[in-house]
Amino acid sequence: MTSRRTLLKGTLFAGAAAMLPTAASASDHGLVLRLPAPTGPYPVGMEVAHLRDPARSDPWVGGARELMLTILYPARSVHGLSRAPQLTPAEAREFADLAPHVHPGLPGPGAVDWGALLTHGHVGAPPLPGRRPVLVYSPGGGDSRTLGTTLAEDLASHGRVVVLVDHPGDASQVELPTGLRRTVLLGPPDPLTFRTMVDTRIADLRLVLDRLGELPLARVMDSSRIGLYGHSAGGTAAVYAAREDHRVSAVANLEGYLDLYPAPVAFARPLLLFRTAGFDGAARIESSWASLSGRRALLPAANHWAFTDYGSLVAQLHTGGLVTATARAGLIGTGDPVVTLAEVRRRMGAFFACL
């Protein structure tokens, strides 16, 4: 059953700066960060949805599996509409505590006003007429869907509908209609936990595909043009979810391992295999991708989380003296964040032009 409760209480996504910010301003509650604006010709609308699967038990807490989604889309107009924060108030408070545990090197409570971080989506904006390709995103292990905002908004501003999927249990935090869920991961998962995490994500992505017709904005989604993309564990899940699901026409894997199962991946549709030059798991990535004939891309002077909103946020935290140079390099690399972001957007936009 699809629901639009809870997070539509004026609490999730919205817009901020026009270009990638070079500095963040101070508030009474900590540093205020900014996300870069999308580059496409269309303003971005946003809706939030809740999915519940009574046929599947949640592997982390039991009971029916639940998901939260954010849907970003090209809007006809955003005149007079407010922009919403990236996190709900409850999520922002939780993330302030969790941040240095989920990603060592990030600042602790009180240093950043995570609740003031705005995106460029507009709640309830009327969609641009026409039926558009649908892209479904799975975030990295331990990350929430909100950390894929910058890339998703850019894809939406160029005419796609983008569905960001939270995976409660391994997501750092997610507010469901029944309350806030906190991650079970406070460190790298062991192999069994990782397998459970990816298997759960595969089933989550298939649930989203099954329920596309029930979602807000379904009327502008072209279900004959579906792409999946994901970062890290999300990239792993996206490829495995799509390999036997012919509803999916193209997949982009942003630095996710593909050696989870004994049998090699077989994939005949368009596939983008995109990695960073600085990731310390590069040898395993290359080994697990060796048998695939997908399009390859390398992001120079970058590290693993440069594919996410951390690409701009960590750079600002470093400029503000809240993240060390070593931590910055380990999270997003040493390259110019403006150049890195432009390359990610360019590669992803060009790849999904196949839909």
BALOBA-1460 file (C-alpha; in Angstrom, 3 decimals):
// residues 355
<rec num="1" residu="m" x="0.000" y="0.000" z="0.000"/>
<rec num="2" residu="t" x="1.505" y="3.334" z="-1.020"/>
<rec num="3" residu="s" x="1.364" y="6.196" z="1.477"/>
<rec num="4" residu="r" x="2.448" y="9.833" z="1.349"/>
<rec num="5" residu="r" x="2.213" y="10.391" z="5.088"/>
<rec num="6" residu="t" x="4.707" y="11.705" z="7.591"/>
<rec num="7" residu="l" x="7.495" y="13.195" z="5.497"/>
<rec num="8" residu="l" x="5.174" y="15.477" z="3.571"/>
<rec num="9" residu="k" x="4.745" y="17.462" z="6.801"/>
<rec num="10" residu="g" x="7.022" y="20.111" z="5.309"/>
<rec num="11" residu="t" x="10.139" y="18.155" z="6.084"/>
<rec num="12" residu="l" x="12.227" y="16.629" z="3.309"/>
<rec num="13" residu="f" x="13.739" y="18.060" z="0.137"/>
<rec num="14" residu="a" x="14.410" y="21.554" z="-1.204"/>
<rec num="15" residu="g" x="16.769" y="23.923" z="-2.908"/>
<rec num="16" residu="a" x="19.620" y="26.179" z="-1.957"/>
<rec num="17" residu="a" x="22.617" y="27.530" z="-3.870"/>
<rec num="18" residu="a" x="23.069" y="28.275" z="-7.542"/>
<rec num="19" residu="m" x="26.571" y="26.852" z="-7.930"/>
<rec num="20" residu="l" x="28.683" y="24.440" z="-5.944"/>
<rec num="21" residu="p" x="29.264" y="26.434" z="-2.740"/>
<rec num="22" residu="t" x="32.805" y="27.382" z="-1.847"/>
<rec num="23" residu="a" x="31.900" y="28.145" z="1.752"/>
<rec num="24" residu="a" x="29.131" y="27.503" z="4.236"/>
<rec num="25" residu="s" x="27.627" y="30.000" z="6.657"/>
<rec num="26" residu="a" x="27.365" y="29.711" z="10.426"/>
<rec num="27" residu="s" x="24.160" y="29.443" z="12.458"/>
<rec num="28" residu="d" x="23.334" y="29.102" z="16.128"/>
<rec num="29" residu="h" x="23.251" y="25.340" z="15.599"/>
<rec num="30" residu="g" x="26.420" y="24.769" z="13.597"/>
<rec num="31" residu="l" x="27.762" y="25.183" z="10.083"/>
<rec num="32" residu="v" x="25.085" y="25.398" z="7.366"/>
<rec num="33" residu="l" x="26.037" y="23.482" z="4.224"/>
<rec num="34" residu="r" x="24.762" y="23.888" z="0.682"/>
<rec num="35" residu="l" x="24.174" y="21.533" z="-2.215"/>
<rec num="36" residu="p" x="24.994" y="22.466" z="-5.833"/>
<rec num="37" residu="a" x="22.142" y="23.411" z="-8.128"/>
<rec num="38" residu="p" x="21.042" y="21.125" z="-10.963"/>
<rec num="39" residu="t" x="22.113" y="22.145" z="-14.464"/>
<rec num="40" residu="g" x="19.123" y="21.132" z="-16.575"/>
<rec num="41" residu="p" x="16.478" y="23.354" z="-18.148"/>
<rec num="42" residu="y" x="13.635" y="22.220" z="-15.861"/>
<rec num="43" residu="p" x="12.931" y="23.029" z="-12.212"/>
<rec num="44" residu="v" x="12.632" y="19.975" z="-9.987"/>
<rec num="45" residu="g" x="9.500" y="18.748" z="-8.235"/>
<rec num="46" residu="m" x="9.459" y="16.302" z="-5.348"/>
<rec num="47" residu="e" x="7.122" y="13.812" z="-3.703"/>
<rec num="48" residu="v" x="7.687" y="11.263" z="-0.933"/>
<rec num="49" residu="a" x="6.143" y="7.786" z="-0.800"/>
<rec num="50" residu="h" x="5.972" y="4.893" z="1.635"/>
<rec num="51" residu="l" x="5.826" y="1.255" z="0.506"/>
<rec num="52" residu="r" x="4.939" y="-1.729" z="2.660"/>
<rec num="53" residu="d" x="5.396" y="-5.359" z="1.634"/>
<rec num="54" residu="p" x="3.357" y="-7.617" z="3.944"/>
<rec num="55" residu="a" x="4.615" y="-10.701" z="2.088"/>
<rec num="56" residu="r" x="8.226" y="-10.124" z="3.127"/>
<rec num="57" residu="s" x="9.719" y="-10.026" z="6.618"/>
<rec num="58" residu="d" x="12.213" y="-7.297" z="7.445"/>
<rec num="59" residu="p" x="15.536" y="-9.125" z="8.067"/>
<rec num="60" residu="w" x="16.723" y="-6.608" z="10.663"/>
<rec num="61" residu="v" x="13.683" y="-6.098" z="12.929"/>
<rec num="62" residu="g" x="10.999" y="-8.525" z="11.728"/>
<rec num="63" residu="g" x="7.501" y="-7.521" z="10.653"/>
<rec num="64" residu="a" x="6.482" y="-6.423" z="7.175"/>
<rec num="65" residu="r" x="9.223" y="-4.816" z="5.096"/>
<rec num="66" residu="e" x="8.809" y="-1.040" z="4.676"/>
<rec num="67" residu="l" x="10.566" y="1.435" z="2.385"/>
<rec num="68" residu="m" x="10.674" y="5.202" z="2.016"/>
<rec num="69" residu="l" x="11.097" y="6.765" z="-1.412"/>
<rec num="70" residu="t" x="11.737" y="10.245" z="-2.744"/>
<rec num="71" residu="i" x="10.542" y="10.941" z="-6.280"/>
<rec num="72" residu="l" x="12.200" y="13.787" z="-8.188"/>
<rec num="73" residu="y" x="10.851" y="14.914" z="-11.559"/>
<rec num="74" residu="p" x="10.921" y="17.765" z="-14.083"/>
<rec num="75" residu="a" x="8.313" y="20.318" z="-13.064"/>
<rec num="76" residu="r" x="6.206" y="22.614" z="-15.208"/>
<rec num="77" residu="s" x="6.488" y="25.391" z="-12.643"/>
<rec num="78" residu="v" x="7.658" y="25.866" z="-9.056"/>
<rec num="79" residu="h" x="6.293" y="29.369" z="-8.655"/>
<rec num="80" residu="g" x="5.153" y="30.078" z="-5.106"/>
<rec num="81" residu="l" x="6.224" y="26.666" z="-3.809"/>
<rec num="82" residu="s" x="8.526" y="26.212" z="-0.852"/>
<rec num="83" residu="r" x="11.703" y="24.195" z="-0.865"/>
<rec num="84" residu="a" x="12.131" y="21.499" z="1.750"/>
<rec num="85" residu="p" x="15.187" y="20.426" z="3.776"/>
<rec num="86" residu="q" x="17.168" y="17.355" z="2.853"/>
<rec num="87" residu="l" x="16.406" y="15.611" z="6.164"/>
<rec num="88" residu="t" x="13.377" y="15.587" z="8.420"/>
<rec num="89" residu="p" x="14.020" y="17.168" z="11.846"/>
<rec num="90" residu="a" x="14.183" y="13.709" z="13.442"/>
<rec num="91" residu="e" x="16.558" y="12.425" z="10.755"/>
<rec num="92" residu="a" x="18.780" y="15.491" z="11.097"/>
<rec num="93" residu="r" x="19.112" y="15.016" z="14.863"/>
<rec num="94" residu="e" x="19.926" y="11.343" z="14.411"/>
<rec num="95" residu="f" x="22.450" y="11.949" z="11.640"/>
<rec num="96" residu="a" x="24.257" y="14.570" z="13.717"/>
<rec num="97" residu="d" x="25.032" y="11.810" z="16.234"/>
<rec num="98" residu="l" x="25.691" y="9.073" z="13.688"/>
<rec num="99" residu="a" x="27.822" y="10.918" z="11.118"/>
<rec num="100" residu="p" x="31.297" y="10.305" z="12.654"/>
<rec num="101" residu="h" x="30.416" y="6.648" z="13.295"/>
<rec num="102" residu="v" x="29.009" y="5.949" z="9.832"/>
<rec num="103" residu="h" x="31.900" y="7.774" z="8.142"/>
<rec num="104" residu="p" x="34.896" y="8.354" z="10.433"/>
<rec num="105" residu="g" x="36.308" y="11.817" z="9.903"/>
<rec num="106" residu="l" x="32.950" y="13.593" z="9.715"/>
<rec num="107" residu="p" x="32.263" y="16.092" z="12.524"/>
<rec num="108" residu="g" x="30.213" y="15.178" z="15.569"/>
<rec num="109" residu="p" x="27.044" y="16.634" z="17.136"/>
<rec num="110" residu="g" x="26.693" y="20.411" z="17.162"/>
<rec num="111" residu="a" x="29.259" y="21.126" z="14.461"/>
<rec num="112" residu="v" x="26.834" y="21.126" z="11.508"/>
<rec num="113" residu="d" x="23.206" y="22.198" z="11.236"/>
<rec num="114" residu="w" x="22.099" y="19.181" z="9.199"/>
<rec num="115" residu="g" x="18.463" y="20.239" z="9.534"/>
<rec num="116" residu="a" x="19.181" y="23.448" z="7.584"/>
<rec num="117" residu="l" x="20.676" y="21.660" z="4.572"/>
<rec num="118" residu="l" x="18.440" y="22.354" z="1.585"/>
<rec num="119" residu="t" x="18.096" y="20.697" z="-1.805"/>
<rec num="120" residu="h" x="16.516" y="21.957" z="-5.010"/>
<rec num="121" residu="g" x="13.279" y="19.934" z="-5.070"/>
<rec num="122" residu="h" x="9.906" y="21.664" z="-4.712"/>
<rec num="123" residu="v" x="7.202" y="19.767" z="-2.862"/>
<rec num="124" residu="g" x="4.057" y="19.214" z="-4.884"/>
<rec num="125" residu="a" x="5.155" y="21.010" z="-8.064"/>
<rec num="126" residu="p" x="3.026" y="20.197" z="-11.142"/>
<rec num="127" residu="p" x="4.969" y="17.821" z="-13.414"/>
<rec num="128" residu="l" x="6.044" y="18.687" z="-16.921"/>
<rec num="129" residu="p" x="3.597" y="17.015" z="-19.342"/>
<rec num="130" residu="g" x="4.623" y="13.785" z="-21.030"/>
<rec num="131" residu="r" x="5.844" y="10.347" z="-19.972"/>
<rec num="132" residu="r" x="9.493" y="10.191" z="-18.998"/>
<rec num="133" residu="p" x="12.231" y="7.597" z="-18.354"/>
<rec num="134" residu="v" x="12.393" y="6.301" z="-14.790"/>
<rec num="135" residu="l" x="15.677" y="5.918" z="-12.905"/>
<rec num="136" residu="v" x="15.738" y="4.082" z="-9.574"/>
<rec num="137" residu="y" x="18.632" y="4.706" z="-7.172"/>
<rec num="138" residu="s" x="20.038" y="2.561" z="-4.352"/>
<rec num="139" residu="p" x="22.537" y="4.320" z="-2.028"/>
<rec num="140" residu="g" x="25.751" y="2.968" z="-0.562"/>
<rec num="141" residu="g" x="25.750" y="0.680" z="2.460"/>
<rec num="142" residu="g" x="24.999" y="2.641" z="5.624"/>
<rec num="143" residu="d" x="23.889" y="5.713" z="3.668"/>
<rec num="144" residu="s" x="20.386" y="7.081" z="3.353"/>
<rec num="145" residu="r" x="18.692" y="7.879" z="0.053"/>
<rec num="146" residu="t" x="19.072" y="11.594" z="0.747"/>
<rec num="147" residu="l" x="22.816" y="11.422" z="0.035"/>
<rec num="148" residu="g" x="22.041" y="10.813" z="-3.638"/>
<rec num="149" residu="t" x="20.167" y="14.100" z="-3.977"/>
<rec num="150" residu="t" x="22.636" y="16.148" z="-6.026"/>
<rec num="151" residu="l" x="22.981" y="13.679" z="-8.900"/>
<rec num="152" residu="a" x="19.284" y="12.751" z="-8.838"/>
<rec num="153" residu="e" x="18.160" y="16.369" z="-9.036"/>
<rec num="154" residu="d" x="20.445" y="16.964" z="-11.992"/>
<rec num="155" residu="l" x="19.062" y="13.914" z="-13.808"/>
<rec num="156" residu="a" x="15.504" y="15.096" z="-13.068"/>
<rec num="157" residu="s" x="16.272" y="18.618" z="-14.280"/>
<rec num="158" residu="h" x="17.171" y="17.074" z="-17.652"/>
<rec num="159" residu="g" x="13.825" y="15.324" z="-18.023"/>
<rec num="160" residu="r" x="13.942" y="12.043" z="-16.068"/>
<rec num="161" residu="v" x="11.867" y="10.818" z="-13.139"/>
<rec num="162" residu="v" x="14.237" y="9.637" z="-10.400"/>
<rec num="163" residu="v" x="13.182" y="7.424" z="-7.486"/>
<rec num="164" residu="l" x="15.550" y="7.425" z="-4.497"/>
<rec num="165" residu="v" x="15.135" y="4.316" z="-2.335"/>
<rec num="166" residu="d" x="15.916" y="4.051" z="1.368"/>
<rec num="167" residu="h" x="16.762" y="0.608" z="2.744"/>
<rec num="168" residu="p" x="15.766" y="0.735" z="6.447"/>
<rec num="169" residu="g" x="18.062" y="-1.232" z="8.691"/>
<rec num="170" residu="d" x="21.299" y="-0.468" z="6.914"/>
<rec num="171" residu="a" x="20.451" y="3.170" z="6.013"/>
<rec num="172" residu="s" x="21.997" y="5.481" z="8.620"/>
<rec num="173" residu="q" x="18.546" y="6.761" z="9.513"/>
<rec num="174" residu="v" x="15.135" y="6.889" z="7.876"/>
<rec num="175" residu="e" x="11.830" y="8.232" z="9.149"/>
<rec num="176" residu="l" x="8.944" y="5.872" z="8.446"/>
<rec num="177" residu="p" x="5.273" y="6.524" z="9.218"/>
<rec num="178" residu="t" x="5.807" y="4.230" z="12.227"/>
<rec num="179" residu="g" x="8.841" y="6.155" z="13.490"/>
<rec num="180" residu="l" x="12.575" y="6.598" z="13.040"/>
<rec num="181" residu="r" x="14.758" y="3.620" z="12.093"/>
<rec num="182" residu="r" x="18.473" y="3.718" z="12.892"/>
<rec num="183" residu="t" x="21.159" y="1.702" z="11.111"/>
<rec num="184" residu="v" x="22.315" y="-1.650" z="12.437"/>
<rec num="185" residu="l" x="25.732" y="-0.961" z="10.865"/>
<rec num="186" residu="l" x="28.333" y="0.973" z="12.841"/>
<rec num="187" residu="g" x="31.376" y="-0.285" z="10.989"/>
<rec num="188" residu="p" x="32.159" y="-2.395" z="7.924"/>
<rec num="189" residu="p" x="29.720" y="-5.326" z="7.682"/>
<rec num="190" residu="d" x="30.974" y="-8.885" z="7.963"/>
<rec num="191" residu="p" x="30.416" y="-11.081" z="4.864"/>
<rec num="192" residu="l" x="27.140" y="-12.553" z="6.135"/>
<rec num="193" residu="t" x="25.737" y="-9.125" z="7.014"/>
<rec num="194" residu="f" x="26.815" y="-7.753" z="3.648"/>
<rec num="195" residu="r" x="25.114" y="-10.638" z="1.847"/>
<rec num="196" residu="t" x="21.919" y="-10.041" z="3.862"/>
<rec num="197" residu="m" x="22.130" y="-6.335" z="3.086"/>
<rec num="198" residu="v" x="22.496" y="-6.826" z="-0.670"/>
<rec num="199" residu="d" x="19.866" y="-9.570" z="-0.887"/>
<rec num="200" residu="t" x="17.453" y="-7.269" z="0.962"/>
<rec num="201" residu="r" x="18.243" y="-4.389" z="-1.367"/>
<rec num="202" residu="i" x="17.675" y="-6.562" z="-4.445"/>
<rec num="203" residu="a" x="14.220" y="-7.469" z="-3.144"/>
<rec num="204" residu="d" x="13.564" y="-3.809" z="-2.253"/>
<rec num="205" residu="l" x="14.394" y="-2.650" z="-5.785"/>
<rec num="206" residu="r" x="12.140" y="-5.289" z="-7.312"/>
<rec num="207" residu="l" x="9.330" y="-4.180" z="-4.984"/>
<rec num="208" residu="v" x="9.731" y="-0.606" z="-6.240"/>
<rec num="209" residu="l" x="9.571" y="-1.794" z="-9.853"/>
<rec num="210" residu="d" x="6.484" y="-3.873" z="-9.047"/>
<rec num="211" residu="r" x="4.754" y="-0.839" z="-7.494"/>
<rec num="212" residu="l" x="5.735" y="1.920" z="-9.918"/>
<rec num="213" residu="g" x="2.140" y="2.203" z="-11.092"/>
<rec num="214" residu="e" x="0.978" y="2.984" z="-7.541"/>
<rec num="215" residu="l" x="3.472" y="5.741" z="-6.843"/>
<rec num="216" residu="p" x="2.874" y="9.477" z="-6.932"/>
<rec num="217" residu="l" x="3.766" y="10.742" z="-10.414"/>
<rec num="218" residu="a" x="3.093" y="7.317" z="-11.964"/>
<rec num="219" residu="r" x="1.186" y="9.133" z="-14.708"/>
<rec num="220" residu="v" x="4.413" y="10.698" z="-16.003"/>
<rec num="221" residu="m" x="6.565" y="7.556" z="-15.662"/>
<rec num="222" residu="d" x="7.293" y="5.554" z="-18.811"/>
<rec num="223" residu="s" x="7.603" y="2.005" z="-17.496"/>
<rec num="224" residu="s" x="9.052" y="0.851" z="-20.810"/>
<rec num="225" residu="r" x="12.161" y="2.980" z="-20.132"/>
<rec num="226" residu="i" x="13.593" y="2.024" z="-16.742"/>
<rec num="227" residu="g" x="17.149" y="2.368" z="-15.517"/>
<rec num="228" residu="l" x="18.729" y="1.368" z="-12.224"/>
<rec num="229" residu="y" x="21.786" y="2.963" z="-10.682"/>
<rec num="230" residu="g" x="23.463" y="2.637" z="-7.328"/>
<rec num="231" residu="h" x="26.545" y="3.510" z="-5.354"/>
<rec num="232" residu="s" x="28.758" y="0.893" z="-3.667"/>
<rec num="233" residu="a" x="26.424" y="-1.747" z="-2.172"/>
<rec num="234" residu="g" x="23.653" y="0.000" z="-4.082"/>
<rec num="235" residu="g" x="25.549" y="-0.546" z="-7.332"/>
<rec num="236" residu="t" x="25.987" y="-4.203" z="-6.452"/>
<rec num="237" residu="a" x="22.269" y="-4.546" z="-5.760"/>
<rec num="238" residu="a" x="21.271" y="-2.669" z="-8.916"/>
<rec num="239" residu="v" x="23.213" y="-5.003" z="-11.213"/>
<rec num="240" residu="y" x="22.026" y="-8.183" z="-9.510"/>
<rec num="241" residu="a" x="18.414" y="-6.937" z="-9.362"/>
<rec num="242" residu="a" x="18.421" y="-6.173" z="-13.085"/>
<rec num="243" residu="r" x="20.213" y="-9.198" z="-14.498"/>
<rec num="244" residu="e" x="17.068" y="-11.345" z="-14.675"/>
<rec num="245" residu="d" x="14.519" y="-8.510" z="-14.714"/>
<rec num="246" residu="h" x="13.916" y="-7.430" z="-18.285"/>
<rec num="247" residu="r" x="11.846" y="-4.448" z="-17.216"/>
<rec num="248" residu="v" x="15.213" y="-2.769" z="-16.671"/>
<rec num="249" residu="s" x="16.832" y="-1.398" z="-19.830"/>
<rec num="250" residu="a" x="20.120" y="-0.018" z="-18.437"/>
<rec num="251" residu="v" x="22.175" y="-0.090" z="-15.217"/>
<rec num="252" residu="a" x="24.938" y="2.131" z="-13.852"/>
<rec num="253" residu="n" x="27.154" y="0.673" z="-11.124"/>
<rec num="254" residu="l" x="29.043" y="3.342" z="-9.188"/>
<rec num="255" residu="e" x="31.883" y="1.357" z="-7.613"/>
<rec num="256" residu="g" x="29.985" y="-1.680" z="-6.348"/>
<rec num="257" residu="y" x="31.559" y="-5.155" z="-6.080"/>
<rec num="258" residu="l" x="30.126" y="-7.857" z="-8.346"/>
<rec num="259" residu="d" x="31.582" y="-10.988" z="-6.727"/>
<rec num="260" residu="l" x="28.823" y="-11.627" z="-4.212"/>
<rec num="261" residu="y" x="27.590" y="-14.841" z="-5.845"/>
<rec num="262" residu="p" x="29.650" y="-17.770" z="-7.199"/>
<rec num="263" residu="a" x="28.322" y="-17.482" z="-10.761"/>
<rec num="264" residu="p" x="29.693" y="-14.548" z="-12.783"/>
<rec num="265" residu="v" x="27.301" y="-11.785" z="-13.710"/>
<rec num="266" residu="a" x="25.862" y="-12.045" z="-17.210"/>
<rec num="267" residu="f" x="24.457" y="-8.778" z="-18.514"/>
<rec num="268" residu="a" x="23.417" y="-8.083" z="-22.091"/>
<rec num="269" residu="r" x="21.880" y="-4.619" z="-21.685"/>
<rec num="270" residu="p" x="23.711" y="-1.265" z="-21.457"/>
<rec num="271" residu="l" x="25.903" y="-1.254" z="-18.355"/>
<rec num="272" residu="l" x="28.084" y="1.527" z="-16.975"/>
<rec num="273" residu="l" x="30.912" y="0.508" z="-14.636"/>
<rec num="274" residu="f" x="32.156" y="3.714" z="-13.021"/>
<rec num="275" residu="r" x="34.866" y="3.857" z="-10.367"/>
<rec num="276" residu="t" x="37.212" y="6.317" z="-8.695"/>
<rec num="277" residu="a" x="40.993" y="6.372" z="-8.948"/>
<rec num="278" residu="g" x="41.488" y="6.540" z="-5.171"/>
<rec num="279" residu="f" x="39.280" y="3.722" z="-3.854"/>
<rec num="280" residu="d" x="41.282" y="1.241" z="-1.778"/>
<rec num="281" residu="g" x="39.073" y="-1.599" z="-3.024"/>
<rec num="282" residu="a" x="40.021" y="-0.957" z="-6.658"/>
<rec num="283" residu="a" x="41.750" y="-4.336" z="-7.140"/>
<rec num="284" residu="r" x="38.666" y="-6.236" z="-5.984"/>
<rec num="285" residu="i" x="36.427" y="-3.973" z="-8.086"/>
<rec num="286" residu="e" x="38.455" y="-4.631" z="-11.222"/>
<rec num="287" residu="s" x="38.578" y="-8.357" z="-10.565"/>
<rec num="288" residu="s" x="34.826" y="-8.580" z="-10.052"/>
<rec num="289" residu="w" x="34.156" y="-6.545" z="-13.208"/>
<rec num="290" residu="a" x="36.681" y="-8.391" z="-15.395"/>
<rec num="291" residu="s" x="34.200" y="-10.600" z="-17.260"/>
<rec num="292" residu="l" x="31.767" y="-7.777" z="-18.058"/>
<rec num="293" residu="s" x="31.696" y="-5.872" z="-21.323"/>
<rec num="294" residu="g" x="29.982" y="-2.766" z="-19.995"/>
<rec num="295" residu="r" x="31.108" y="0.797" z="-20.626"/>
<rec num="296" residu="r" x="33.994" y="1.727" z="-18.281"/>
<rec num="297" residu="a" x="34.677" y="5.136" z="-16.731"/>
<rec num="298" residu="l" x="37.257" y="6.356" z="-14.217"/>
<rec num="299" residu="l" x="36.877" y="9.392" z="-11.967"/>
<rec num="300" residu="p" x="40.393" y="10.830" z="-11.450"/>
<rec num="301" residu="a" x="41.634" y="12.414" z="-8.190"/>
<rec num="302" residu="a" x="38.472" y="11.139" z="-6.483"/>
<rec num="303" residu="n" x="37.556" y="8.614" z="-3.819"/>
<rec num="304" residu="h" x="34.584" y="6.394" z="-3.084"/>
<rec num="305" residu="w" x="32.021" y="8.897" z="-1.756"/>
<rec num="306" residu="a" x="32.630" y="11.488" z="-4.483"/>
<rec num="307" residu="f" x="29.634" y="9.945" z="-6.286"/>
<rec num="308" residu="t" x="27.332" y="11.136" z="-3.477"/>
<rec num="309" residu="d" x="26.427" y="14.458" z="-1.880"/>
<rec num="310" residu="y" x="29.554" y="14.074" z="0.229"/>
<rec num="311" residu="g" x="31.460" y="15.160" z="-2.870"/>
<rec num="312" residu="s" x="30.402" y="18.748" z="-2.214"/>
<rec num="313" residu="l" x="29.618" y="18.563" z="1.508"/>
<rec num="314" residu="v" x="32.972" y="17.157" z="2.625"/>
<rec num="315" residu="a" x="34.789" y="19.766" z="0.560"/>
<rec num="316" residu="q" x="32.855" y="22.484" z="2.419"/>
<rec num="317" residu="l" x="33.520" y="20.852" z="5.775"/>
<rec num="318" residu="h" x="37.223" y="20.776" z="4.939"/>
<rec num="319" residu="t" x="37.172" y="24.468" z="3.978"/>
<rec num="320" residu="g" x="35.342" y="25.218" z="7.233"/>
<rec num="321" residu="g" x="37.987" y="23.412" z="9.288"/>
<rec num="322" residu="l" x="35.690" y="20.572" z="10.379"/>
<rec num="323" residu="v" x="37.272" y="17.805" z="8.291"/>
<rec num="324" residu="t" x="40.999" y="17.160" z="7.980"/>
<rec num="325" residu="a" x="42.803" y="16.951" z="4.659"/>
<rec num="326" residu="t" x="43.430" y="13.262" z="5.334"/>
<rec num="327" residu="a" x="39.747" y="12.585" z="6.007"/>
<rec num="328" residu="r" x="38.735" y="14.532" z="2.921"/>
<rec num="329" residu="a" x="41.124" y="12.538" z="0.731"/>
<rec num="330" residu="g" x="39.872" y="9.264" z="2.200"/>
<rec num="331" residu="l" x="36.233" y="10.149" z="1.611"/>
<rec num="332" residu="i" x="36.116" y="12.082" z="-1.666"/>
<rec num="333" residu="g" x="39.696" y="12.423" z="-2.912"/>
<rec num="334" residu="t" x="41.867" y="15.469" z="-3.510"/>
<rec num="335" residu="g" x="40.399" y="16.734" z="-6.771"/>
<rec num="336" residu="d" x="38.433" y="19.908" z="-7.412"/>
<rec num="337" residu="p" x="34.847" y="19.074" z="-6.324"/>
<rec num="338" residu="v" x="33.370" y="21.251" z="-9.078"/>
<rec num="339" residu="v" x="35.275" y="19.308" z="-11.753"/>
<rec num="340" residu="t" x="34.479" y="15.947" z="-10.154"/>
<rec num="341" residu="l" x="30.763" y="16.675" z="-9.897"/>
<rec num="342" residu="a" x="30.605" y="17.930" z="-13.476"/>
<rec num="343" residu="e" x="32.227" y="14.705" z="-14.695"/>
<rec num="344" residu="v" x="29.834" y="12.477" z="-12.721"/>
<rec num="345" residu="r" x="26.845" y="14.403" z="-14.041"/>
<rec num="346" residu="r" x="28.154" y="14.335" z="-17.611"/>
<rec num="347" residu="r" x="28.880" y="10.614" z="-17.622"/>
<rec num="348" residu="m" x="25.581" y="9.640" z="-16.005"/>
<rec num="349" residu="g" x="23.505" y="11.921" z="-18.190"/>
<rec num="350" residu="a" x="25.172" y="10.645" z="-21.348"/>
<rec num="351" residu="f" x="24.782" y="7.006" z="-20.316"/>
<rec num="352" residu="f" x="21.082" y="7.246" z="-19.502"/>
<rec num="353" residu="a" x="20.430" y="9.046" z="-22.778"/>
<rec num="354" residu="c" x="20.052" y="5.463" z="-24.083"/>
<rec num="355" residu="l" x="16.587" y="5.293" z="-22.481"/>
